[in-house]
């Protein structure tokens, strides 16, 4: 069995709207020059048009060559529900591991290239190495900050994830009838969108209710704190100024 190179990355960790997408790609090590020739690199360094063109090339070559590709979207609703018991790092590690398992076999040998993430990158790296060594003993993990810019496999995963997330944001914009912007709290269009999407009885399902920006804007428009999503339904939080308990699952 030839050695492989697996790239893993995500798009949409920070936005307050839409999914987080984790993607992976597995190629034979000798195919790395082909991936580099396609132009696979950090998705953030490309225009939207260029990303889509490179994505098309990656998918086209994956059908010709022995390349495996995986994309895992995590909806805003799922993120909120899982954050009740897990950190965002834990959620991402689970999906990163899943994405690696999807494109590899137990007997696979080679390298996994992962961009360092989160507020504690060293911890993220250690957890990834531990999980992969248990499940794929023939794979070694290399993780660095900015790996998507220096490694074509991680760059390719970055592009695959980013194109899927951008596509979903466009779909949501069409569904609600206005431009959501990028989804990041630093985007004024996104802030305007959040104000509209929190104007009803419940926040829009495509918002990440656990994000501080959404919570703040919701609280500005409503008497009580933002509702809580759980796997069993929506928990309405009691206002700090309320004299009677009003919590319940709907």
NUPASE-480928 format. One record per atom (N, C-alpha, C): x negated, y negated, z; residue in three letters. Coordinates in steps of 0.05 Angstrom, whole numbers, plus 5000, padded with zeros to 4 digits. Each point is the difference from the previous one (the first is absolute). Layout:
<sites>
XYZALA;...
</sites>
This chain:
<sites>
498350245000UNK;501749765000UNK;498249755000UNK;500649814982UNK;498549764998UNK;500649815023UNK;498149845007UNK;500449805022UNK;502049794990UNK;501549895019UNK;502049794993UNK;499449745015UNK;501149794990UNK;500049745013UNK;502949925003UNK;500849935024UNK;502849925006UNK;499949715010UNK;501649834988UNK;500349735009UNK;502749965012UNK;500249865023UNK;502549945013UNK;500149715008UNK;502349884996UNK;500449725008UNK;502949945003UNK;500649765009UNK;502849925004UNK;500549724990UNK;502649934997UNK;500849734993UNK;502449935016UNK;500049775012UNK;502449915015UNK;499950055030UNK;497749995012UNK;499850045029UNK;501249755014UNK;499449764990UNK;500749765015UNK;502749874993UNK;501250054977UNK;502549864993UNK;502350055019UNK;501849815001UNK;502450025016UNK;502450114984UNK;499650034974UNK;502150114983UNK;498950234983UNK;501750204997UNK;499450224982UNK;498250225011UNK;499450204984UNK;498650235009UNK;497049975003UNK;498850175015UNK;497150045000UNK;499550254983UNK;498149994981UNK;499550234982UNK;497250105004UNK;499850265005UNK;497450135002UNK;499650174975UNK;497649994989UNK;499550154975UNK;497350145002UNK;499850224985UNK;497550144998UNK;499550104972UNK;497550054993UNK;499350124975UNK;497650185004UNK;500150234988UNK;497950205002UNK;498950064972UNK;497449974997UNK;498750054974UNK;497650185004UNK;499350164979UNK;497450145002UNK;497749795001UNK;498050065016UNK;497949805005UNK;498849904974UNK;499850184980UNK;498749924975UNK;501749814983UNK;502549975008UNK;501849814985UNK;499949725011UNK;498449955020UNK;499949735011UNK;499349784979UNK;498150064982UNK;499549794979UNK;502449944983UNK;501750194994UNK;502549954985UNK;501849815015UNK;500350055027UNK;501749835016UNK;498949725002UNK;497349985002UNK;498749735000UNK;500549864973UNK;499850154978UNK;500449894974UNK;502849894995UNK;502050125013UNK;502749914998UNK;500349725013UNK;498249945019UNK;500249745013UNK;501250015028UNK;500050245012UNK;501250035026UNK;498349865021UNK;501249805014UNK;498749865021UNK;502149875018UNK;499249855019UNK;501949885019UNK;502349864986UNK;502450095006UNK;502449894986UNK;500449705005UNK;499049915023UNK;500349715007UNK;498449824982UNK;498050114986UNK;498349844983UNK;501149984971UNK;502350124996UNK;501250014973UNK;502649854998UNK;500649924976UNK;502749884995UNK;502050235000UNK;502549935002UNK;502250205000UNK;499950164973UNK;499649854978UNK;500050134974UNK;497650194997UNK;497749925011UNK;497750184998UNK;500450255017UNK;501249975024UNK;500550235017UNK;501850204986UNK;502149904987UNK;501850194987UNK;498650144976UNK;498249864987UNK;498650124977UNK;498150225011UNK;498649945021UNK;498150205011UNK;501650245012UNK;502249945013UNK;501750225010UNK;500850184978UNK;500949894977UNK;500850164977UNK;497750184990UNK;497649895000UNK;497750154991UNK;499350225020UNK;500349955026UNK;499550215020UNK;502050234996UNK;502549934998UNK;502150214997UNK;499750154974UNK;499249864979UNK;499650144974UNK;497650195002UNK;497849915012UNK;497750185002UNK;500550235019UNK;501749955020UNK;500550225020UNK;501450234986UNK;501549954979UNK;501350214985UNK;498050164982UNK;498049854991UNK;498050134983UNK;497950165015UNK;499349895024UNK;497950125017UNK;501250135025UNK;498350125014UNK;501050145025UNK;500049805023UNK;501749794997UNK;500349805021UNK;502750045014UNK;500049965026UNK;502550015015UNK;500649735012UNK;502549924999UNK;500849745010UNK;502350035019UNK;500049845021UNK;502350015019UNK;500649715009UNK;502649945002UNK;500849745011UNK;502250055021UNK;499749885023UNK;501950045022UNK;501049735009UNK;502549924993UNK;501149755010UNK;501250045028UNK;499649815017UNK;501250005027UNK;501949765002UNK;502550045001UNK;501949784999UNK;499849835025UNK;501149764999UNK;500049825023UNK;501650135023UNK;502150144993UNK;501650135021UNK;498450225014UNK;498650164984UNK;498350215012UNK;497849895018UNK;498849784991UNK;497949875016UNK;501149915027UNK;502349874999UNK;501249915025UNK;500750235019UNK;501250214989UNK;500850235017UNK;497550145012UNK;497950034984UNK;497650145010UNK;498549835020UNK;500149734997UNK;498649835019UNK;501150005028UNK;502350135003UNK;501150025027UNK;498350195017UNK;498550184987UNK;498350185015UNK;497150024991UNK;499449864978UNK;497350024988UNK;498949724993UNK;497449984999UNK;498849764990UNK;500050014970UNK;499649764987UNK;499950004971UNK;497650164990UNK;497849995015UNK;497750164993UNK;500750294999UNK;501450105020UNK;500850285001UNK;501750084977UNK;501949824993UNK;501850054977UNK;498350034975UNK;498149824997UNK;498450004975UNK;498250244999UNK;498850075023UNK;498250245000UNK;501650254992UNK;502450035010UNK;501750234993UNK;500450014970UNK;500649774988UNK;500549994971UNK;497550034984UNK;497849895010UNK;497450044986UNK;499350304999UNK;500350135023UNK;499450295001UNK;501850154981UNK;502649935000UNK;501950134982UNK;499249964971UNK;499249764993UNK;499249944972UNK;497550164992UNK;498250045019UNK;497650164994UNK;500750294996UNK;501750105017UNK;500950284998UNK;501550054974UNK;501549814991UNK;501650034976UNK;498350034975UNK;497649895000UNK;498350004975UNK;497650195003UNK;499950165021UNK;497750185005UNK;501050275008UNK;498250195000UNK;500550285010UNK;498350055025UNK;500750205015UNK;498550065024UNK;497150064994UNK;499550114976UNK;497250074992UNK;498549764987UNK;501349784997UNK;498749774987UNK;497549915014UNK;497949934985UNK;497549905011UNK;499449734987UNK;498849825015UNK;499349744989UNK;500449785020UNK;500749764989UNK;500249765017UNK;502849874998UNK;500849895023UNK;502449835001UNK;499049725006UNK;500849814983UNK;499249725003UNK;502449845009UNK;499849885024UNK;502249865012UNK;499249725008UNK;501749814993UNK;499549725009UNK;500749985030UNK;498349875016UNK;500649975028UNK;502349815004UNK;501850075019UNK;502449855004UNK;500549945029UNK;501949815005UNK;501049965027UNK;498249815017UNK;501049955024UNK;498649835019UNK;497650135013UNK;499950274998UNK;497850155011UNK;499050194979UNK;498549904980UNK;499150174978UNK;498450255008UNK;498349975020UNK;498350235008UNK;501750235010UNK;502149935015UNK;501850205011UNK;501650134977UNK;500849844981UNK;501450104976UNK;498250214986UNK;497549934996UNK;498250174986UNK;499550275016UNK;499749985026UNK;499650245016UNK;502450194998UNK;502449885002UNK;502450174998UNK;500350134973UNK;499449864979UNK;500150124973UNK;498050234998UNK;497649965009UNK;498050214999UNK;500950255015UNK;501149965024UNK;500850225016UNK;502250164987UNK;502149864989UNK;502250134988UNK;499250164975UNK;498449874983UNK;499250134975UNK;498150235006UNK;498249995019UNK;498350225006UNK;501550255010UNK;502349955012UNK;501750225010UNK;501550134977UNK;500949834981UNK;501950104979UNK;498650064973UNK;497849864995UNK;498450044976UNK;497150005007UNK;499050235012UNK;497350015010UNK;497849954979UNK;500650044974UNK;498049954979UNK;499849724991UNK;501649825011UNK;500049724992UNK;498749835021UNK;498349814992UNK;498849815018UNK;501249724995UNK;500449855021UNK;501349744998UNK;497949785001UNK;500149824980UNK;498449765000UNK;501949765001UNK;499749835020UNK;501849785003UNK;498449745005UNK;500749794986UNK;498749745002UNK;502049784995UNK;499649775012UNK;501649774994UNK;499449914971UNK;502049964984UNK;499649924972UNK;499450234982UNK;500650255008UNK;499450234983UNK;501449984974UNK;502449884999UNK;501549994975UNK;498749824980UNK;498149835008UNK;498549844981UNK;497450124991UNK;499050195015UNK;497450124993UNK;500250294990UNK;502350125003UNK;500350284992UNK;502450024981UNK;499550124976UNK;502250014980UNK;502350175009UNK;499550225015UNK;502250175008UNK;501949855020UNK;498849865019UNK;501649855019UNK;501449764985UNK;498649884982UNK;501149794984UNK;502450094984UNK;499850244988UNK;502250124985UNK;502450055018UNK;499550105024UNK;502250045020UNK;501349745007UNK;498349795003UNK;501049735006UNK;501949904978UNK;499350044976UNK;501649914977UNK;502650164999UNK;499950265003UNK;502450164999UNK;502049925022UNK;498949945024UNK;501849915022UNK;501149734995UNK;498449814991UNK;500849734996UNK;502149974978UNK;499750154978UNK;501949984978UNK;502750115009UNK;500050225015UNK;502650105010UNK;501349815019UNK;498549885018UNK;501249805019UNK;501149764985UNK;498449894981UNK;500949774985UNK;502650064985UNK;500150244989UNK;502450094985UNK;502550005019UNK;499550105024UNK;502350025019UNK;500849725009UNK;498249825004UNK;500749725007UNK;501649874978UNK;499350054975UNK;501649894978UNK;502850125000UNK;500250265006UNK;502750135001UNK;501749885023UNK;498749955023UNK;501549885022UNK;500949724993UNK;498249854987UNK;500749734992UNK;502550004982UNK;500150194982UNK;502350024982UNK;502550095015UNK;499650175020UNK;502350095016UNK;501349785016UNK;498349835012UNK;501149785017UNK;500649754984UNK;498949984976UNK;500749784982UNK;498249755002UNK;497750035013UNK;498149775001UNK;497250105005UNK;498049824995UNK;497250075001UNK;499150035029UNK;498950235007UNK;499050055027UNK;497249905004UNK;498649924979UNK;497249935003UNK;498450265002UNK;497849985014UNK;498250235003UNK;500850185023UNK;501749905018UNK;500750155024UNK;498349945024UNK;497849854995UNK;498249935023UNK;501049755015UNK;499850005026UNK;500949775016UNK;498749744993UNK;497750014986UNK;498649754993UNK;501249884974UNK;501850134988UNK;501249924974UNK;502649845007UNK;500249754991UNK;502349845006UNK;502650114988UNK;499750124976UNK;502350134988UNK;501150235017UNK;498150145012UNK;500850235017UNK;501449905025UNK;499049785012UNK;501349895024UNK;502849914993UNK;500449874977UNK;502749924992UNK;501850244996UNK;498850214988UNK;501550254996UNK;500950135026UNK;498150005020UNK;500750125026UNK;502249845013UNK;500149744997UNK;502149845012UNK;502750084988UNK;500150054975UNK;502550094987UNK;500750285009UNK;498050175001UNK;500550295006UNK;500650055029UNK;499749795017UNK;500750035028UNK;502549845007UNK;501549914980UNK;502349825005UNK;502550165006UNK;500150264995UNK;502450165005UNK;500150115028UNK;501950195004UNK;500350125026UNK;497650185008UNK;498650104979UNK;497750175004UNK;497849914981UNK;497550035007UNK;497949944981UNK;500150194976UNK;499249904977UNK;500050174976UNK;498350255004UNK;500850224989UNK;498650265004UNK;497249994989UNK;499449834981UNK;497349994988UNK;498049835016UNK;501049875021UNK;498249855018UNK;498850195021UNK;497649945009UNK;498850155022UNK;500849865026UNK;501950105013UNK;501249875023UNK;498049985023UNK;498050175001UNK;498150005022UNK;497849794996UNK;500049874977UNK;498049794994UNK;500749745016UNK;498049875011UNK;500549775016UNK;501349774984UNK;499349984975UNK;501249794983UNK;503050044997UNK;500850254995UNK;502950064997UNK;501449965027UNK;498750095021UNK;501249975027UNK;500449705007UNK;498049844994UNK;500249725006UNK;502249864985UNK;500150054974UNK;502049874983UNK;502850105007UNK;500350265006UNK;502650105009UNK;500949865026UNK;498249975019UNK;500649885026UNK;500849704997UNK;498949874979UNK;500649724995UNK;502949974990UNK;501050214987UNK;502649994987UNK;502250145016UNK;499350165020UNK;501950165015UNK;499549975030UNK;501950065016UNK;499749965029UNK;498250215013UNK;500150254991UNK;498450215012UNK;497550074984UNK;498350175011UNK;497750094986UNK;500750184977UNK;498150044982UNK;500550174976UNK;500750285008UNK;501950134987UNK;500750285007UNK;497650194996UNK;500350235012UNK;497950204998UNK;501050244984UNK;498350094981UNK;500750234984UNK;499050255015UNK;501650215001UNK;499250265010UNK;501050214981UNK;499050245003UNK;500850224982UNK;502950075003UNK;501249915023UNK;502850065005UNK;501949774992UNK;498949784992UNK;501649774993UNK;498749745008UNK;501649795003UNK;499049735007UNK;500749935028UNK;498049935015UNK;500349925028UNK;500249705002UNK;502249895010UNK;500449725003UNK;498849915027UNK;497949844999UNK;498749915024UNK;501749805015UNK;499950025027UNK;501549825017UNK;498549735001UNK;501549794997UNK;498849735003UNK;499149965029UNK;497849865003UNK;498949955026UNK;501949825016UNK;501749854986UNK;501949825014UNK;502750135005UNK;500450254991UNK;502650135003UNK;500350115028UNK;502449985011UNK;500550105027UNK;501050285000UNK;500950104977UNK;501150274999UNK;498450174979UNK;499650255006UNK;498550174981UNK;501650044974UNK;498849954977UNK;501450034975UNK;498550194981UNK;498150155010UNK;498550174983UNK;501750244991UNK;499350104977UNK;501450244991UNK;498950084973UNK;500550254993UNK;499050104974UNK;502350004981UNK;499649884976UNK;502249984981UNK;499150164975UNK;
</sites>
